Amino acid sequence: MFVSSFVGQLPHSSSGISHSKWVLDSDASYHMSPDSLSFASVSPSSSIHVMTVDDTLILLVGVGFVITPYLSLPNAYVILNLTLNLVFVGQICDSDDYLVIFSFFFFCCV
């Protein structure tokens, strides 16, 4: 169950990144953002770490639901140490809500 009242109580990143921009990532495991304020709802998490591509462990602060002007992203992770908002392509492909098309020229359309 997601509890939106926790959103204001979670820490959020002050890295100065544009929280409106999301990068499609085929190597991520889940949608991820450093800013809990970009989540419509979130459930706090404790003592769970996510491993980055360089084997660094970073703390998962919460799991929630992000709504952008173009996508709805359930099961997104709040991870403060990120510098980008990441949309995991695999999670989008597994969803029944979107059609993802890849082209020969490295173009992806959702």
DRENDOSE-876036 format. One line per field, with one value per residue (C-alpha): residue in three letters; x, y, z; residue number from 1. Coordinates in nm, 2 decimals, padded with zeros to 4 digits. Each point is the difference from the previous one (the first is absolute). Example, Ala and Ser with C-alpha at 12.3 -4.5 7.8 and 13.67 -1.06 7.14 Angstrom:
r ALA/SER
X 01.23/00.14
Y -00.45/00.34
Z 00.78/-00.07
k 1/2
//
This chain:
r MET/PHE/VAL/SER/SER/PHE/VAL/GLY/GLN/LEU/PRO/HIS/SER/SER/SER/GLY/ILE/SER/HIS/SER/LYS/TRP/VAL/LEU/ASP/SER/ASP/ALA/SER/TYR/HIS/MET/SER/PRO/ASP/SER/LEU/SER/PHE/ALA/SER/VAL/SER/PRO/SER/SER/SER/ILE/HIS/VAL/MET/THR/VAL/ASP/ASP/THR/LEU/ILE/LEU/LEU/VAL/GLY/VAL/GLY/PHE/VAL/ILE/THR/PRO/TYR/LEU/SER/LEU/PRO/ASN/ALA/TYR/VAL/ILE/LEU/ASN/LEU/THR/LEU/ASN/LEU/VAL/PHE/VAL/GLY/GLN/ILE/CYS/ASP/SER/ASP/ASP/TYR/LEU/VAL/ILE/PHE/SER/PHE/PHE/PHE/PHE/CYS/CYS/VAL
X 00.00/00.14/-00.05/00.02/00.02/00.36/00.12/00.06/00.19/00.25/00.33/00.05/00.30/00.13/00.23/-00.15/-00.10/-00.31/-00.26/-00.22/00.25/00.01/00.27/-00.10/00.24/00.03/00.24/-00.19/-00.21/-00.28/-00.11/00.20/00.01/00.20/-00.30/-00.28/-00.20/-00.04/-00.21/-00.38/00.02/00.28/00.06/00.31/00.26/00.27/00.33/-00.03/00.29/00.02/00.33/00.11/00.19/00.33/-00.10/-00.07/-00.28/-00.25/-00.29/-00.36/-00.21/-00.34/-00.21/-00.28/-00.20/00.12/-00.22/00.17/-00.18/00.08/00.03/-00.14/00.28/-00.11/00.25/00.26/00.28/00.10/00.38/00.16/00.35/-00.11/00.07/-00.27/-00.36/00.01/-00.28/00.08/-00.09/-00.06/-00.26/-00.18/00.02/-00.15/-00.29/-00.32/-00.04/00.26/00.14/00.38/00.15/00.38/00.15/00.32/00.14/-00.02/-00.32/-00.26/-00.36/-00.24
Y 00.00/00.34/00.28/00.35/00.17/-00.12/00.20/00.32/-00.19/-00.17/00.17/00.13/00.08/00.35/-00.08/00.26/-00.25/00.06/-00.23/00.03/-00.19/-00.38/-00.21/-00.33/-00.26/-00.36/-00.10/00.12/-00.25/00.24/00.36/00.22/00.37/00.19/00.23/-00.13/00.31/-00.12/-00.30/00.01/-00.26/-00.19/-00.25/00.04/-00.28/-00.07/-00.20/-00.09/00.09/00.00/-00.09/00.24/-00.10/00.07/-00.23/00.29/-00.06/00.29/00.02/-00.04/00.25/-00.10/-00.15/00.19/00.13/00.27/00.18/00.20/00.18/-00.30/-00.30/-00.16/-00.19/-00.24/-00.17/00.28/00.02/00.31/-00.01/00.33/-00.05/-00.01/00.29/-00.10/-00.11/-00.35/-00.18/-00.37/-00.11/-00.36/00.11/00.20/-00.30/-00.23/00.24/-00.05/00.38/00.08/-00.11/00.04/00.01/-00.02/00.09/-00.11/00.35/-00.01/00.19/-00.10/00.10/-00.06
Z 00.00/-00.10/00.25/-00.15/00.34/00.03/-00.31/00.20/00.27/-00.23/-00.07/-00.35/-00.22/-00.03/-00.29/-00.23/-00.27/-00.21/00.15/-00.30/-00.22/00.00/-00.17/-00.16/00.14/-00.12/00.28/00.30/00.20/00.09/-00.06/00.23/00.11/00.26/00.09/00.21/-00.08/-00.36/00.13/00.02/00.28/00.17/00.27/00.21/-00.01/00.24/-00.01/-00.37/-00.23/-00.38/-00.18/-00.27/-00.32/00.17/00.30/00.23/00.25/00.03/00.24/-00.12/00.19/-00.13/-00.27/-00.16/-00.30/-00.24/-00.25/-00.27/-00.28/-00.23/00.23/00.31/00.19/00.27/00.22/-00.03/00.24/00.20/00.01/00.12/-00.14/-00.37/-00.23/-00.26/-00.01/-00.16/-00.18/-00.03/-00.35/00.12/00.25/-00.28/-00.24/00.27/00.05/-00.19/-00.01/-00.26/-00.33/-00.03/-00.35/-00.06/-00.33/-00.17/00.05/00.38/00.02/00.26/00.00/00.29
k 1/2/3/4/5/6/7/8/9/10/11/12/13/14/15/16/17/18/19/20/21/22/23/24/25/26/27/28/29/30/31/32/33/34/35/36/37/38/39/40/41/42/43/44/45/46/47/48/49/50/51/52/53/54/55/56/57/58/59/60/61/62/63/64/65/66/67/68/69/70/71/72/73/74/75/76/77/78/79/80/81/82/83/84/85/86/87/88/89/90/91/92/93/94/95/96/97/98/99/100/101/102/103/104/105/106/107/108/109/110
//
